[in-house]
């Protein structure tokens, strides 16, 4: 897949069971309304992103 300018492919962390960008396609930057502020699952990877 080739993404255009301002397009992002959003992927879930459990590829076998995620309805993510592979299902819905790319998302344009203008449609992204937030940012990740904390990863809490799986607990072994819990963190606050930089």
Steps between C-alpha positions, in 0.01 A plus 500: 500500500627845413378780723441849372615822664325541834373141511568254782439128532380420853564144618369309799729307730326164447509464123292182485208670677538872424269697274761758414652675201522176307120487514406870489791635294713809558393788723568860402686720749199733531293208634741425786367688802721384785827344600609206710569609855532161667543135403342281763460159333665261489617581850855389416517788248323765711666839464454869431620570142759772445 
